[in-house]
Amino acid sequence: MVAGKGGKGSRGGKGNAEAPRGRGAAEAVVGQVTGGRAELTPDRERGNAWTLLIDGAPQSHVDLDDPGYLDFAYQRRIGHLIDLVAPARQPLNVVHLGGGAFTLARYTAAARPRSTQQVVEIDAGLVAFVREHLPLDPQARVRVRAVDARAGLAKIPDGWADLVIADVFSGARTPAHLTSAEFLDDVRRALAPTGWYVANLADGPPLAHLRGQIATAASRFGHLAVAADPVVWRGKRFGNAVLVAADRELPVAEFTRRVASDPHPGRVEHGRALADFAGGAAPVADASAVASPEPPPSVFR
Protein backbone atom coordinates (compact mmCIF):
# COMPACT_ATOMS: atom_id res chain seq x y z
CA MET A 1 0.00 0.00 0.00
CA VAL A 2 0.97 3.68 -0.01
CA ALA A 3 1.30 4.31 -3.71
CA GLY A 4 1.42 8.02 -4.35
CA LYS A 5 2.66 10.08 -7.25
CA GLY A 6 4.71 8.02 -9.67
CA GLY A 7 3.58 4.85 -7.91
CA LYS A 8 1.50 3.38 -10.71
CA GLY A 9 3.17 0.90 -12.96
CA SER A 10 1.63 1.94 -16.26
CA ARG A 11 1.13 5.69 -15.72
CA GLY A 12 2.99 7.81 -13.38
CA GLY A 13 -18.53 -2.36 7.25
CA LYS A 14 -20.00 -3.05 3.81
CA GLY A 15 -20.54 -0.12 1.61
CA ASN A 16 -24.06 0.50 0.51
CA ALA A 17 -23.33 1.91 -2.95
CA GLU A 18 -23.96 0.00 -6.15
CA ALA A 19 -21.33 -2.60 -6.99
CA PRO A 20 -19.04 -2.07 -10.00
CA ARG A 21 -20.87 -3.23 -13.08
CA GLY A 22 -17.92 -3.88 -15.35
CA ARG A 23 -17.09 -2.24 -18.65
CA GLY A 24 -18.48 1.24 -18.94
CA ALA A 25 -19.02 1.72 -15.20
CA ALA A 26 -18.26 5.32 -14.36
CA GLU A 27 -19.27 5.95 -10.77
CA ALA A 28 -17.10 5.56 -7.72
CA VAL A 29 -18.19 3.11 -5.02
CA VAL A 30 -17.96 4.38 -1.45
CA GLY A 31 -18.39 2.69 1.90
CA GLN A 32 -17.38 3.04 5.53
CA VAL A 33 -15.01 0.37 6.83
CA THR A 34 -13.18 -0.02 10.11
CA GLY A 35 -10.12 1.81 8.80
CA GLY A 36 -12.03 4.80 7.44
CA ARG A 37 -13.73 5.79 4.19
CA ALA A 38 -13.22 3.18 1.47
CA GLU A 39 -13.61 4.24 -2.13
CA LEU A 40 -13.33 2.33 -5.39
CA THR A 41 -12.63 4.62 -8.33
CA PRO A 42 -12.89 3.36 -11.92
CA ASP A 43 -9.80 3.25 -14.12
CA ARG A 44 -10.79 5.22 -17.23
CA GLU A 45 -8.17 3.46 -19.32
CA ARG A 46 -9.19 -0.12 -18.47
CA GLY A 47 -12.76 -1.32 -18.76
CA ASN A 48 -13.17 -3.27 -15.51
CA ALA A 49 -10.38 -1.95 -13.32
CA TRP A 50 -10.61 -0.13 -10.02
CA THR A 51 -8.39 1.65 -7.51
CA LEU A 52 -9.09 1.16 -3.81
CA LEU A 53 -8.47 4.17 -1.57
CA ILE A 54 -8.82 4.41 2.21
CA ASP A 55 -9.29 7.97 3.46
CA GLY A 56 -7.87 9.17 0.16
CA ALA A 57 -4.69 7.05 0.28
CA PRO A 58 -4.32 4.63 -2.67
CA GLN A 59 -4.18 1.03 -1.44
CA SER A 60 -4.63 -1.33 -4.41
CA HIS A 61 -5.48 -1.47 -8.09
CA VAL A 62 -7.45 -4.41 -9.49
CA ASP A 63 -8.37 -5.32 -13.06
CA LEU A 64 -11.14 -7.89 -12.75
CA ASP A 65 -10.80 -8.84 -16.42
CA ASP A 66 -7.02 -9.26 -16.20
CA PRO A 67 -5.79 -10.12 -12.68
CA GLY A 68 -2.30 -10.60 -14.13
CA TYR A 69 -2.10 -6.84 -14.71
CA LEU A 70 -0.35 -4.97 -11.89
CA ASP A 71 -0.63 -1.21 -12.09
CA PHE A 72 1.16 0.05 -8.98
CA ALA A 73 4.93 -0.07 -9.35
CA TYR A 74 5.55 -1.74 -5.99
CA GLN A 75 2.94 -4.42 -6.70
CA ARG A 76 4.53 -5.05 -10.10
CA ARG A 77 7.86 -5.62 -8.33
CA ILE A 78 6.27 -8.06 -5.91
CA GLY A 79 4.71 -9.73 -8.93
CA HIS A 80 8.18 -10.27 -10.35
CA LEU A 81 9.13 -12.06 -7.13
CA ILE A 82 6.00 -14.23 -7.25
CA ASP A 83 7.12 -15.20 -10.76
CA LEU A 84 10.71 -15.91 -9.73
CA VAL A 85 10.36 -17.82 -6.47
CA ALA A 86 9.65 -21.12 -8.28
CA PRO A 87 9.37 -22.48 -11.83
CA ALA A 88 6.56 -20.94 -13.87
CA ARG A 89 3.02 -22.17 -13.13
CA GLN A 90 4.16 -24.22 -10.14
CA PRO A 91 1.54 -23.88 -7.36
CA LEU A 92 2.64 -22.15 -4.18
CA ASN A 93 1.55 -21.82 -0.58
CA VAL A 94 1.35 -18.08 0.03
CA VAL A 95 0.57 -15.95 3.09
CA HIS A 96 -0.49 -12.36 2.41
CA LEU A 97 -0.27 -10.13 5.48
CA GLY A 98 -2.52 -7.24 4.54
CA GLY A 99 -5.36 -7.72 2.11
CA GLY A 100 -6.26 -4.47 0.42
CA ALA A 101 -8.26 -5.46 -2.65
CA PHE A 102 -6.55 -8.90 -2.77
CA THR A 103 -4.57 -7.75 -5.82
CA LEU A 104 -1.54 -9.96 -5.23
CA ALA A 105 -3.64 -12.98 -4.26
CA ARG A 106 -5.55 -12.59 -7.54
CA TYR A 107 -2.26 -12.28 -9.42
CA THR A 108 -0.87 -15.43 -7.80
CA ALA A 109 -4.03 -17.39 -8.57
CA ALA A 110 -3.81 -16.34 -12.24
CA ALA A 111 -0.07 -16.89 -12.63
CA ARG A 112 0.11 -20.07 -10.54
CA PRO A 113 -3.19 -22.00 -10.69
CA ARG A 114 -3.90 -24.40 -7.81
CA SER A 115 -1.91 -22.30 -5.39
CA THR A 116 -3.21 -22.26 -1.82
CA GLN A 117 -3.31 -18.80 -0.28
CA GLN A 118 -4.17 -17.25 3.05
CA VAL A 119 -4.91 -13.52 3.29
CA VAL A 120 -4.74 -11.92 6.73
CA GLU A 121 -6.55 -8.56 6.89
CA ILE A 122 -7.56 -7.07 10.23
CA ASP A 123 -10.28 -4.80 8.80
CA ALA A 124 -13.34 -7.05 8.58
CA GLY A 125 -15.36 -4.21 7.07
CA LEU A 126 -12.83 -3.82 4.28
CA VAL A 127 -12.88 -7.56 3.62
CA ALA A 128 -16.67 -7.45 3.28
CA PHE A 129 -16.54 -4.32 1.09
CA VAL A 130 -14.01 -5.86 -1.29
CA ARG A 131 -15.77 -9.22 -1.40
CA GLU A 132 -19.05 -7.50 -2.30
CA HIS A 133 -17.76 -5.13 -4.97
CA LEU A 134 -14.65 -6.91 -6.29
CA PRO A 135 -15.45 -10.58 -5.74
CA LEU A 136 -12.72 -13.18 -5.84
CA ASP A 137 -12.81 -15.92 -8.44
CA PRO A 138 -14.69 -18.74 -6.70
CA GLN A 139 -12.21 -21.21 -8.23
CA ALA A 140 -9.26 -19.51 -6.55
CA ARG A 141 -8.05 -21.25 -3.40
CA VAL A 142 -7.90 -18.10 -1.26
CA ARG A 143 -8.90 -18.05 2.40
CA VAL A 144 -9.31 -14.67 4.11
CA ARG A 145 -8.91 -14.23 7.87
CA ALA A 146 -10.06 -10.95 9.45
CA VAL A 147 -7.48 -10.81 12.26
CA ASP A 148 -4.31 -8.91 13.11
CA ALA A 149 -1.42 -9.80 10.81
CA ARG A 150 0.87 -11.10 13.53
CA ALA A 151 -1.92 -13.10 15.17
CA GLY A 152 -2.84 -14.59 11.80
CA LEU A 153 0.78 -15.42 11.04
CA ALA A 154 1.00 -17.31 14.33
CA LYS A 155 -1.71 -19.69 13.04
CA ILE A 156 0.31 -20.70 9.96
CA PRO A 157 1.84 -24.19 10.37
CA ASP A 158 5.62 -24.44 10.65
CA GLY A 159 7.34 -24.54 7.26
CA TRP A 160 4.06 -24.21 5.31
CA ALA A 161 4.66 -21.09 3.21
CA ASP A 162 6.68 -20.69 0.03
CA LEU A 163 6.09 -16.94 0.27
CA VAL A 164 5.13 -14.60 3.08
CA ILE A 165 4.20 -11.20 1.64
CA ALA A 166 3.84 -8.32 4.11
CA ASP A 167 1.94 -5.28 2.82
CA VAL A 168 0.32 -3.99 5.99
CA PHE A 169 -0.59 -0.39 6.58
CA SER A 170 -2.80 1.22 9.19
CA GLY A 171 -3.72 4.39 7.40
CA ALA A 172 -0.46 5.00 5.59
CA ARG A 173 1.91 3.54 8.23
CA THR A 174 3.13 0.01 8.91
CA PRO A 175 2.29 -0.88 12.54
CA ALA A 176 5.29 -1.10 14.86
CA HIS A 177 4.77 -4.76 15.81
CA LEU A 178 5.27 -5.76 12.15
CA THR A 179 8.73 -4.19 11.90
CA SER A 180 10.69 -6.17 14.49
CA ALA A 181 13.13 -9.07 14.53
CA GLU A 182 10.67 -11.03 16.70
CA PHE A 183 8.08 -10.63 13.95
CA LEU A 184 10.61 -11.98 11.45
CA ASP A 185 11.28 -14.93 13.73
CA ASP A 186 7.67 -15.96 13.24
CA VAL A 187 7.94 -15.32 9.49
CA ARG A 188 10.93 -17.70 9.39
CA ARG A 189 8.99 -20.29 11.38
CA ALA A 190 6.13 -20.22 8.86
CA LEU A 191 8.41 -20.33 5.79
CA ALA A 192 9.61 -23.48 4.11
CA PRO A 193 13.44 -23.75 4.11
CA THR A 194 13.48 -22.48 0.51
CA GLY A 195 10.80 -19.85 1.10
CA TRP A 196 11.03 -16.09 0.63
CA TYR A 197 9.88 -13.17 2.75
CA VAL A 198 8.73 -10.14 0.75
CA ALA A 199 7.78 -6.79 2.28
CA ASN A 200 6.46 -3.52 0.95
CA LEU A 201 8.21 -0.76 2.89
CA ALA A 202 7.42 2.96 2.71
CA ASP A 203 9.86 5.66 3.75
CA GLY A 204 11.23 9.07 2.88
CA PRO A 205 14.24 11.22 3.72
CA PRO A 206 16.44 10.40 5.63
CA LEU A 207 15.39 6.74 5.04
CA ALA A 208 16.04 5.72 8.65
CA HIS A 209 13.08 3.32 8.64
CA LEU A 210 14.24 1.59 5.46
CA ARG A 211 17.79 1.23 6.80
CA GLY A 212 16.45 -0.25 10.03
CA GLN A 213 14.26 -2.73 8.16
CA ILE A 214 17.19 -3.85 6.02
CA ALA A 215 19.30 -4.36 9.14
CA THR A 216 16.47 -6.28 10.81
CA ALA A 217 15.99 -8.59 7.83
CA ALA A 218 19.76 -9.12 7.57
CA SER A 219 19.81 -10.25 11.20
CA ARG A 220 17.42 -13.09 10.36
CA PHE A 221 18.07 -14.03 6.70
CA GLY A 222 21.22 -14.82 4.75
CA HIS A 223 20.29 -13.16 1.44
CA LEU A 224 18.55 -9.85 0.77
CA ALA A 225 17.68 -7.56 -2.12
CA VAL A 226 15.69 -4.32 -2.23
CA ALA A 227 14.03 -2.61 -5.21
CA ALA A 228 13.02 1.06 -5.23
CA ASP A 229 12.82 4.05 -7.51
CA PRO A 230 16.16 5.84 -7.94
CA VAL A 231 14.73 9.03 -6.40
CA VAL A 232 13.73 7.06 -3.31
CA TRP A 233 17.21 5.52 -3.03
CA ARG A 234 18.70 9.01 -3.21
CA GLY A 235 16.45 10.23 -0.42
CA LYS A 236 14.73 12.75 -2.68
CA ARG A 237 11.14 11.53 -2.32
CA PHE A 238 8.90 9.46 -0.08
CA GLY A 239 8.04 6.17 -1.73
CA ASN A 240 7.88 2.40 -1.67
CA ALA A 241 10.72 -0.11 -1.49
CA VAL A 242 10.23 -3.85 -1.95
CA LEU A 243 12.46 -6.09 0.18
CA VAL A 244 12.98 -9.79 -0.45
CA ALA A 245 14.83 -12.00 2.03
CA ALA A 246 15.68 -15.70 2.03
CA ASP A 247 18.14 -18.29 3.25
CA ARG A 248 19.09 -19.25 -0.30
CA GLU A 249 20.57 -17.38 -3.22
CA LEU A 250 18.15 -14.96 -4.84
CA PRO A 251 17.87 -14.50 -8.63
CA VAL A 252 19.15 -10.95 -8.30
CA ALA A 253 20.24 -10.55 -11.92
CA GLU A 254 16.80 -11.46 -13.32
CA PHE A 255 14.97 -9.43 -10.67
CA THR A 256 17.19 -6.46 -11.51
CA ARG A 257 16.49 -6.84 -15.22
CA ARG A 258 12.74 -6.96 -14.70
CA VAL A 259 12.67 -4.00 -12.33
CA ALA A 260 14.81 -1.94 -14.72
CA SER A 261 12.40 -2.80 -17.57
CA ASP A 262 9.25 -1.71 -15.73
CA PRO A 263 7.22 1.26 -17.05
CA HIS A 264 8.63 3.19 -14.08
CA PRO A 265 12.15 1.69 -13.91
CA GLY A 266 13.58 0.94 -10.51
CA ARG A 267 16.97 -0.06 -9.11
CA VAL A 268 17.83 -3.18 -7.12
CA GLU A 269 20.52 -3.19 -4.44
CA HIS A 270 21.96 -6.29 -2.75
CA GLY A 271 25.11 -7.63 -1.14
CA ARG A 272 27.79 -5.20 -0.05
CA ALA A 273 26.05 -2.17 -1.61
CA LEU A 274 22.91 -2.88 0.41
CA ALA A 275 24.89 -3.40 3.62
CA ASP A 276 26.69 -0.12 3.00
CA PHE A 277 23.36 1.62 2.44
CA ALA A 278 22.07 0.31 5.80
CA GLY A 279 25.08 2.08 7.27
CA GLY A 280 25.32 0.23 10.55
CA ALA A 281 21.64 0.63 11.44
CA ALA A 282 20.59 -1.59 14.34
CA PRO A 283 17.98 -4.34 14.01
CA VAL A 284 14.58 -3.36 15.39
CA ALA A 285 13.25 -5.19 18.45
CA ASP A 286 9.69 -5.37 19.76
CA ALA A 287 10.65 -3.23 22.73
CA SER A 288 11.89 -0.35 20.58
CA ALA A 289 9.76 -0.71 17.44
CA VAL A 290 7.83 2.25 16.06
CA ALA A 291 5.45 2.54 13.14
CA SER A 292 6.81 3.54 9.74
CA PRO A 293 6.84 7.31 9.11
CA GLU A 294 3.75 9.22 8.04
CA PRO A 295 4.00 10.18 4.37
CA PRO A 296 3.79 13.87 3.55
CA PRO A 297 0.42 15.04 2.14
CA SER A 298 2.03 15.73 -1.23
CA VAL A 299 2.49 11.97 -1.79
CA PHE A 300 -1.20 11.54 -2.61
CA ARG A 301 -1.70 14.67 -4.70
N, C-alpha and C positions, 0 to 999 in steps of 0.2 A: 504494500500500500504506500501512500504518499508518493504520488506521481504528479508533480507540478509541471511548470513550463518546461518544454523540451523532453518531457517524460514519456511521450507516446511514441511507439515504435515506427509508425508509418507517417506521422505528421508532427512535427514539433510537439413491536407488536405488528401484526400484519397491516399493511397499508390498505386503504379502502378505495384507492383509485382503480380505474380499469387496468387490466393487465395488458402488456404489450401484445399487439395483434399481428406482428410480423411486418412484412414488406409494406411500406407506405405509411406505417404508424408515425405520427408526428408529435404526439403529446408526451410530455414527461409524466412519469409515474412517481407519486410521492406518498410516503408513509412515515409514521413515527415508530422507531424501534428503540431498544434499550439505550443504544449509544447515541441517539439524537435523531435528526431528520434525515431519513433515507430518500434518495431521489435517483431514479433511473432516467437518464436523458438519451434520446435516440441519436445514433451516429448517422448524420446526413449522407455520408459517403458509402455506407454499407446498409443493405436493406433490412436486416434483422439483427442489428448490433446495438448494444446499449452500454453506457458508462454508469457505474454505480458511484454515487457520492454520499458521504455522511457529513452532515453539517458543512457542506460545500467543499469538502476535501475529496478528491478523486481516490477511489479505492480499487476498482476493477473495471475492466472492459471485457464484454462477452459478445461474441458473434454466434448466435444460436444456429445459424445455417452452416457455420464453418468454425467449430471449436478448436481447430488447429491453428487458427489465426490469433496471434498475440500482438496486441496493439501497443501496450505500455512497454517501454524499453526494458525495464527491470524484469517484467514477466517474460519477455522474449529471451532474456539471458538465462532465466531459470529454465525456460523451455529447452534451450540448448543443452543444459545439464541433464534434464529428463531424457533427452535423446542420447546423451553420451554415456550415461551410467551403465548401460548394458547394451548388448546387440539389438539392432532395430527390431521392433515389434515384440520383443520378449516381454511377457507380463511382469509387473513389479508389484511389490507390497509397498505402499506409500502412505506416510502420515503427513497431513497438512495441518500445521498449527496456525490457525487463522483461516477463516473461510472466505470472507468477502462475497463475491458472486460465484465462487467455486470455479474460477477461470482455469486454474492450473489442474484441478481435478478433472475438468472437462477435457483439457488438452491431453492429459495422460491417458484418459479413457479412449480418446480418438487415436493417439499415436501408438498406444500399447494396449490393444484389446485384451480383455480377460484379466487386467490388473485388478488388484483388490486394494481399495483406498479407504482411509479413515480421515475425515475432516473434523477438526476440533475447533469450534467457534462458540465463544462464551455468550454471544448475544443471540438469545433464542428468538427474539423478535426479528432480527435480521435474517436468521435462518428461515423463518416462516415467510418473510417478505420475498426473499429470493426464490424459495421453492414455489411460491404462488405465481410470481411474475416471470421468472426465468427458470422454468422447471428443468431438472436434470433428466437426461435420457434414462428411461426406466430400465434399459438393458445394462447401464453402467453399474459396476459393483462398487458403489460409493456409499459409505455409511457416515452420517453426520451426527456428532455428539455436541450438544449445547452445554459445554462445561468450560472451565478455565483451561488454558492451554497446558499448563504444567500438570494439573490434575488429570487431564485427558491423556497426556503422555505417560503418566504413571500407570495407566491401565494397559498400555501396549505390552505384549509379551516380550520377554528377553529375546534379542536377536531376530525379531520378526521383520523389521523394516529394511528395505533396500534404499529408501530415501526418507529422510525427515526434512520437510520443508517448513521453515519458520517465517511467517509473514504476518506478524501480529502487531496491531497498532490499536491503542485506545485513544480515540481521536486521531492525532497524527504522531503519537509517541509510542515506542515500544515499552511495555511495562518493565519495571526494574527487575522483577523476579525471572524474566526471560532473557537476561543479559549475563548471567553469572556462570562461573565454572561448575557450580553444583547443578545448575540446569543442564549444562553440557554433559555432566556425568550421567544424567538420566537419558539424554539423547544417545550417548554411546551404549548404554544398556539396551535400548530398544533397537539399535542398528545391528544388522548382520555384520560379520567381520569385514565384508567387502562393501558395506553400505556407505553412503555419503550423507553428510549434513549440509544443507543449503539454507542460507538466511538472507532475507532482504533487510538491509541496514540503511538507515537514513541519518544523514549528518551534514553539517556545514562547517565553515571556518570556526575554530582551528582544527577540526576533525579529531578532537580528543576522544569522542565516543567511538568512532571507527577504529582508531588506533587501539583503544582498550578492548574492543571486540576481537580484533585480530590477535592481540596478545592472549586473550582468554581462549580462543579457539586453538592457538598454537600450544597452549599448556595441556590440551587434551587430545589433539590429533597430530599425526606425523606429517601430513601434507595439506597445504592450503593454497588457494588462489582467490583473488578478488577482482571483480570486473566493475568498472565505473566509468562515467564520462570523464574525459580529460580535464574539463573545467572543475569537476568535483575533486579529482586527484590533486589539482593545483590549489585547492582551497579557495576557489573563486566563487563557488555557488553551492547552495544547499541542494542535496540530491540523494539519489539511491545508489547503493553499492551492493553487489551480490557476492556473498562469500560462500565458497564451497570448501569443505574439510573432510578428510578421510584418513584412514590408516593404510592406504595403498596409493601407488602413483596415480596422479590425475592426468587426463589427456589435455595437458595445458596448451600444447601447440594447436590442437584442433579447436579447443574452446576459444583461444585467442583469435584464430582465423575467423570463426563465426561471429564473435563480438565485433571484430574490426569491420566485418562485412554488413553489419546491421544498418538499417536506414539512418539511425543515429549512432554512428560508430563509437565504440567504447574501447578502453584499454584494460588489459589484464596484467596484474602484477602477481608474482609468486617468488618463492625461494628467497635468496638473499635480499633482493630489491624490496620484497614485502616486509621482511624482518627489519630492514633499514627504515622503511616508512613508519613501522610501528614505533621505532625510536625509543625502545626501552620501556614502553608503557607496561604497567602492571596488570596481570589478570584480574578480572572483576570477581569478587566474592559476594555471596548473598548478603553478608553483613554490611557491605559498602555499596551495593548496587543502587543505581539511580536510573530513572527512565531516560530514554534517548531524548535529545534536545527538541524543543518546540521549533518547528519550521517558521521562518518569517512569513508574514502575510503575503508577501510578493510571490511566494512559491506557487500559489493557486490562482494568480491573476493572469 
